[in-house]
Amino acid sequence: MNNSLVSIQIIPKTKNGEDVIPYVDEAIKIIEESGVNYEVHPLETTMEGELSELFDIIKKMNERMIEIGSKNVISQVKVLYQPSGIAMNQLTEKYR
């Protein structure tokens, strides 16, 4: 079982105030390509996996934002680390 849930809201600073949605779409694509379980929510995306793997994904997301033209990036990150194991559905199943 995975040991972490990590939620991220990525806020790229665009050069000329362009819409950030294409940047966010690119960030979510990196998560998707990683193969980890994830859910997109209106203000953040939550990933499920091993802590070090999830931090590597966040690093790639930030680097990609710069590659595609962002001046800088703010990443707001929330981490639940539980060595005994954790899954998103453990926290949300009573609401579904």
Buried (B, 14 or more C-beta within 10 A) or exposed (E): EBBBBBBBBBBBBBEEEEEBEEBBEBBBEBBEEBEBBBEEEEEBBBBBBEBEBBBEBBEBBBEBBEEEBBEEBEBEEEEBEBEEEBBBEEEEEEEE
